[in-house]
Amino acid sequence: MTDEIDELLIGEALVGEEPEIAHIDLIIGSKRGAAGAAFASSFAQPTQGHTPILGVIRPNLPTKPMTLIVPKVSIRNLADAEKIFGPAQSAIAKAVADAVEEGVIRKSQAEEFVVIVSVFIHPRGNDYQRIYRYNYAATKLALSRAVEKFPNIDKVLEEKDKSIHAMIGFRINNLKKPPYLEVALDIPDWRRVEGIVRALPKSDAIIIEAGTPLIKRYGVEVVQKIHQLRPETVVFADLKTLDTGNLEARMAGDATADVIGFSGLAPVSTQEKFIEECKKVGALSLMDTLNVPNPVKVLKKLKVTPDIVELHRAIDVEQVKGSEWRNIGEVRKVCGNNVLVAVAGGIRVNKVEKALKAGADILVVGRAITAAKDVTGAARAFLQRMGVEEVDQFRVMTDF
């Protein structure tokens, strides 16, 4: 424990399984500092349904350091109150006392410090044994993390793109582990699109593109319809924006797009506004270089660069000119090594190795999958040739 008695320490932990799952947020610090002021303020100003109570190991035996327990979920009836006043209160108080005994908090600080614990008790949680054990474990872990100042910023930056909260209900794929297979749905027929989406294999390596013709017919809300079928999959809204960059990026972001595309032919100011708006809505920006004579020259003009650059050969000319992917090295020099480079136009299974060897991170495939008799088999053939390994990003970690 720190020697700086005025320091405010913060800890958090999630332990157990629903519905008795325990989520603990706590602060610990000196009675003479911010923690003491918050303790007195919370104690003196209770709110209906969230009345704070002292942590007691048993009636007439409060724990030390003095601990205030604040319910996160409104107490609606006597049954809810009993869970807080019984197993949760006892578990939290015992965990604080054990933390002193085990040296997490020094005995000399037991009178100097106070603890405020915000506790979650699910209304459907009825197993008192589990409520006790989960809240005890979560409190102990949160106290240890507070004292250790866990996590440090390096751990946060390492983990932020690997994990997602268990209760969100789906995974977030931040495209940090290429290569990826982007399935382009340029078919303006929702019934066919729905069938293709359902047939695609479940894989973190798949990106689903809501193609421009599809969006033109059904609007950008088609992205949300795709997400309803595949909530865990990255969905790209191929807008090919040429004007009003921030407006169109915001529209796609509101429609739940994970990646949003603009045209490299747009005015520089439009492209910059588009990229900035994507950052605001938490989406990745993609520059489509279709018909752009020199993508590198355009990229050099931008004050901010896109997350993805797609070197794109049009459907109407790909069969004539074939598939060549130039400028990948130059794109990385301008945008940095974190940029993802996608290649589109005439991608077939027998060209996968060539595209990857050229430095492509994303292979955009349309009719080779969407027009196949066996959509599932066609997509798997690409994934197999790409050598993709499945990565589970849906993690809950109580230790590191």
C-alpha positions in Angstrom: 0.0 0.0 0.0 1.2 3.5 -0.8 2.7 5.7 1.9 1.0 8.8 0.4 -2.0 8.9 2.6 -3.8 11.5 0.4 -3.6 9.3 -2.7 -6.9 7.9 -4.1 -6.6 4.4 -5.4 -9.2 2.7 -7.7 -9.8 -1.0 -8.4 -12.3 -3.1 -10.4 -13.0 -6.8 -10.8 -15.6 -9.1 -12.4 -15.9 -12.6 -11.0 -18.4 -15.5 -11.4 -21.3 -16.5 -13.5 -24.8 -15.1 -14.1 -27.1 -14.4 -12.4 -25.0 -14.2 -9.2 -22.0 -12.7 -11.0 -20.2 -10.0 -9.0 -18.9 -6.8 -10.4 -17.0 -4.6 -7.9 -15.8 -1.1 -8.4 -14.0 0.5 -5.4 -11.9 3.3 -4.2 -9.6 3.4 -1.2 -7.7 6.3 0.4 -7.2 8.4 3.4 -10.0 9.7 5.6 -8.3 13.1 5.2 -8.3 13.0 1.4 -10.8 12.7 -1.5 -11.8 9.2 -0.4 -12.7 10.4 3.1 -14.8 13.3 1.7 -16.6 10.9 -0.7 -17.2 8.5 2.2 -18.8 11.1 4.4 -20.8 12.6 1.5 -22.3 9.2 0.4 -23.0 8.2 4.0 -24.8 11.5 4.8 -26.8 11.8 1.5 -28.4 8.4 0.7 -30.6 8.1 -2.4 -33.7 5.9 -2.7 -32.9 2.4 -3.7 -29.2 2.9 -3.4 -28.7 3.5 0.3 -25.1 3.0 1.4 -24.4 0.6 4.3 -21.3 -0.1 6.3 -19.5 -3.3 5.6 -19.9 -5.6 8.7 -18.5 -9.1 9.0 -21.4 -9.8 11.3 -23.8 -7.5 13.2 -21.9 -5.2 15.6 -18.5 -6.0 13.9 -17.6 -3.6 11.1 -14.6 -4.3 9.1 -11.4 -2.1 9.1 -10.6 0.0 7.2 -14.2 1.2 7.5 -16.0 0.2 4.3 -19.1 1.8 2.7 -21.1 -0.5 0.4 -23.2 1.2 -2.3 -25.7 -0.9 -4.4 -25.5 -0.3 -8.2 -28.9 -1.9 -8.8 -31.9 -0.3 -7.2 -33.2 -2.2 -4.1 -36.9 -2.7 -4.9 -38.1 -5.0 -2.2 -37.1 -6.9 0.9 -35.6 -9.8 -1.1 -33.2 -7.4 -2.8 -32.3 -5.9 0.5 -31.5 -9.2 2.1 -29.0 -10.1 -0.7 -27.1 -6.8 0.1 -27.4 -6.9 3.9 -26.6 -10.6 4.0 -24.1 -12.4 1.7 -22.8 -9.4 -0.2 -22.2 -7.2 2.9 -20.5 -10.0 4.8 -18.4 -11.1 1.8 -17.1 -7.6 1.1 -16.3 -6.9 4.8 -14.5 -10.2 5.2 -12.5 -9.5 2.0 -11.3 -6.1 3.3 -10.3 -7.6 6.7 -8.5 -10.5 4.9 -6.7 -7.9 2.7 -5.3 -6.4 5.9 -4.3 -9.8 7.3 -2.6 -10.7 4.1 -0.6 -7.4 3.9 -2.4 -5.9 0.9 -3.4 -3.1 3.2 -1.0 -2.5 6.2 -2.4 -2.8 9.7 -1.1 0.7 10.5 -3.4 2.0 7.8 -6.6 0.3 9.0 -7.7 3.4 10.9 -6.3 5.9 8.4 -8.0 4.6 5.3 -11.6 4.1 4.1 -13.0 2.0 1.3 -16.1 2.7 -0.8 -17.4 -0.4 -2.7 -19.9 -0.2 -5.5 -21.6 -3.7 -5.7 -23.7 -5.2 -8.4 -26.3 -7.8 -7.3 -28.5 -9.1 -10.1 -32.2 -9.2 -9.2 -32.4 -12.8 -10.4 -29.5 -13.9 -8.3 -30.8 -16.2 -5.5 -27.9 -18.5 -4.6 -26.5 -16.9 -1.4 -23.4 -19.2 -1.5 -22.4 -17.9 -4.9 -23.3 -14.3 -4.1 -21.0 -14.5 -1.1 -18.1 -16.3 -2.8 -18.2 -14.2 -6.0 -18.3 -10.9 -4.1 -15.6 -11.9 -1.7 -13.3 -12.9 -4.6 -14.1 -9.8 -6.7 -13.5 -7.5 -3.7 -10.1 -9.1 -2.9 -9.1 -8.8 -6.6 -10.3 -5.2 -6.9 -8.3 -4.3 -3.7 -5.2 -5.9 -5.0 -5.6 -4.2 -8.3 -6.1 -0.8 -6.7 -3.0 -1.1 -4.6 -0.9 -2.3 -7.6 -2.4 0.4 -9.8 -3.5 -2.2 -12.2 -3.6 -2.0 -15.2 -0.7 0.2 -16.2 -1.1 2.1 -19.5 1.1 -0.4 -21.4 -1.3 -3.3 -20.4 -4.3 -1.2 -21.5 -2.8 -0.5 -24.9 -1.8 -4.2 -25.3 -5.3 -5.5 -24.4 -7.7 -2.9 -25.8 -7.9 -4.5 -29.2 -7.9 -8.1 -28.0 -10.8 -8.1 -25.6 -14.4 -7.0 -25.1 -16.7 -6.9 -22.1 -18.5 -10.3 -21.7 -21.9 -8.6 -21.3 -21.8 -6.8 -24.6 -23.1 -10.0 -26.3 -20.9 -9.9 -29.3 -17.2 -9.6 -30.3 -15.5 -6.5 -31.6 -12.9 -7.3 -34.2 -10.4 -4.4 -34.7 -8.7 -6.0 -37.7 -5.4 -6.3 -35.9 -4.5 -9.7 -37.1 -4.5 -9.8 -40.9 -5.0 -11.4 -43.4 -8.7 -10.9 -43.8 -11.2 -12.1 -46.4 -13.7 -9.4 -47.4 -16.8 -10.7 -49.1 -18.3 -8.0 -51.3 -22.1 -8.1 -51.5 -22.7 -6.0 -54.6 -26.1 -7.7 -55.2 -29.1 -5.3 -54.9 -31.4 -8.1 -53.8 -31.8 -8.5 -50.0 -33.2 -12.1 -50.3 -30.0 -13.3 -52.0 -27.8 -11.3 -49.7 -29.4 -12.8 -46.6 -28.9 -16.3 -47.9 -25.2 -15.5 -48.6 -24.6 -14.0 -45.2 -26.2 -17.0 -43.5 -24.0 -19.3 -45.6 -20.7 -17.7 -44.8 -18.6 -19.6 -42.3 -18.2 -18.2 -38.8 -14.7 -16.8 -38.8 -12.9 -13.8 -37.3 -11.1 -13.5 -40.6 -14.2 -12.6 -42.6 -15.3 -9.0 -43.3 -18.7 -8.5 -44.9 -19.0 -5.6 -47.4 -22.3 -3.9 -48.0 -21.5 -3.0 -51.5 -22.5 0.3 -53.1 -25.4 -1.1 -55.3 -26.8 -2.8 -52.2 -26.7 0.4 -50.2 -28.1 2.5 -53.1 -31.2 0.3 -53.2 -31.9 -0.3 -49.5 -30.0 2.6 -47.8 -27.2 2.5 -45.3 -29.5 0.8 -42.8 -28.8 -2.4 -44.6 -25.6 -2.5 -42.6 -27.6 -2.9 -39.4 -29.7 -5.7 -41.0 -26.4 -7.6 -41.8 -25.3 -7.0 -38.2 -28.5 -8.5 -37.0 -27.7 -11.7 -38.8 -24.0 -11.6 -37.9 -23.4 -9.4 -34.8 -19.9 -10.6 -34.3 -18.7 -9.9 -37.9 -17.0 -6.7 -39.2 -19.4 -5.0 -41.7 -18.0 -2.5 -44.2 -20.3 0.2 -45.7 -18.9 0.9 -49.2 -20.3 4.4 -49.6 -17.6 5.7 -52.1 -18.3 9.1 -50.7 -17.4 12.1 -52.9 -19.0 14.9 -50.9 -20.3 15.8 -47.4 -17.7 13.5 -45.9 -18.5 14.0 -42.2 -22.3 13.7 -42.8 -22.1 10.4 -44.7 -19.5 8.9 -42.3 -21.8 9.8 -39.4 -24.8 8.2 -41.1 -22.9 4.9 -41.7 -21.6 5.0 -38.1 -25.1 5.4 -36.7 -26.1 2.4 -38.9 -23.4 0.3 -37.0 -20.8 0.1 -39.7 -17.4 -1.0 -38.5 -15.6 0.2 -41.6 -16.7 3.1 -43.8 -15.4 3.8 -47.3 -14.9 7.0 -49.2 -13.5 7.7 -52.7 -10.0 8.8 -53.3 -11.4 11.0 -56.0 -13.2 13.2 -53.4 -11.8 16.7 -52.6 -9.0 16.5 -50.0 -11.1 18.4 -47.4 -14.0 15.9 -47.9 -11.6 13.0 -47.3 -10.1 14.6 -44.2 -13.5 15.3 -42.7 -14.6 11.8 -43.5 -11.6 10.2 -41.8 -12.0 12.5 -38.7 -15.7 11.6 -38.4 -14.9 7.9 -38.6 -12.6 8.3 -35.6 -15.4 10.1 -33.7 -17.9 7.3 -34.3 -15.3 4.5 -33.6 -15.2 3.2 -37.2 -12.3 2.5 -39.4 -12.0 4.7 -42.5 -11.2 3.2 -46.0 -10.0 5.0 -49.1 -11.3 3.3 -52.3 -8.8 4.1 -55.1 -11.1 3.1 -57.9 -10.2 5.2 -60.9 -7.5 7.1 -58.9 -4.5 7.4 -61.2 -1.9 7.8 -58.4 -3.2 6.9 -54.9 0.1 7.6 -53.2 0.0 11.2 -54.6 -3.4 11.7 -53.1 -2.4 10.2 -49.7 0.5 12.6 -49.5 -1.9 15.5 -49.6 -3.9 14.4 -46.6 -3.2 15.7 -43.1 -4.8 12.6 -41.7 -4.5 9.2 -43.4 -7.1 6.4 -43.6 -7.0 3.2 -41.6 -7.4 1.1 -44.8 -6.4 1.8 -48.4 -8.1 -0.4 -51.0 -6.2 -0.8 -54.3 -9.2 -1.4 -56.5 -9.7 -2.5 -60.0 -13.3 -2.0 -61.3 -15.6 -5.0 -62.1 -16.0 -3.7 -65.6 -12.2 -3.8 -66.4 -10.8 -6.5 -64.2 -11.4 -9.3 -66.7 -9.6 -7.3 -69.4 -6.5 -6.1 -67.5 -6.2 -8.8 -64.8 -5.1 -8.2 -61.3 -2.0 -6.3 -60.4 -1.2 -4.8 -57.0 1.3 -2.0 -57.2 2.2 0.8 -54.7 1.6 -1.3 -51.5 5.1 -0.4 -50.2 4.7 3.2 -51.1 1.3 3.3 -49.4 2.9 2.0 -46.2 5.6 4.6 -46.4 3.0 7.4 -46.5 0.5 6.0 -44.0 2.7 4.0 -41.7 3.0 0.3 -41.0 -0.3 0.2 -39.2 -2.3 0.9 -42.3 -4.1 -2.1 -43.8 -3.9 -2.5 -47.6 -6.8 -4.2 -49.3 -6.8 -5.5 -52.9 -9.9 -5.8 -55.1 -10.6 -6.9 -58.6 -10.3 -10.4 -60.1 -9.2 -12.1 -56.8 -9.5 -15.9 -57.2 -8.3 -18.8 -55.0 -5.3 -19.4 -57.2 -4.1 -15.7 -56.8 -4.3 -15.7 -53.0 -0.6 -16.4 -52.4 0.4 -13.8 -55.0 -1.7 -11.1 -53.3 -0.4 -11.9 -49.8 3.2 -12.0 -51.0 2.7 -8.6 -52.6 1.8 -7.3 -49.1 -2.0 -7.3 -49.1 -3.8 -7.5 -45.7 -7.3 -7.8 -47.0 -8.5 -9.8 -50.1 -11.7 -8.5 -51.5 -13.7 -11.2 -53.2 -17.1 -10.9 -54.8 -18.6 -13.2 -57.4 -16.0 -16.0 -56.7 -17.9 -16.5 -53.5 -21.3 -14.8 -53.9 -22.1 -16.5 -57.2 -20.7 -19.9 -56.2 -23.1 -22.8 -55.9 -21.6 -23.6 -52.6 -21.0 -20.3 -50.8 -19.7 -21.9 -47.6 -17.3 -24.1 -49.5 -16.0 -21.3 -51.7 -15.4 -19.0 -48.6 -13.6 -21.9 -46.8 -11.4 -22.5 -49.8 -10.1 -18.9 -49.6 -9.7 -19.0 -45.8 -7.7 -22.2 -46.1 -5.5 -20.9 -48.8 -4.9 -17.8 -46.7 -3.8 -19.9 -43.8 -6.1 -18.2 -41.4 -6.2 -19.4 -37.8 -9.2 -18.7 -35.6 -8.6 -16.2 -32.8 -11.1 -16.0 -29.9 -11.4 -12.3 -29.0 -14.3 -12.9 -26.6 -12.3 -13.1 -23.3 -13.0 -12.4 -19.7 -9.8 -12.2 -17.7 -9.6 -12.1 -13.9 -5.8 -12.4 -14.0 -3.0 -11.5 -16.4 
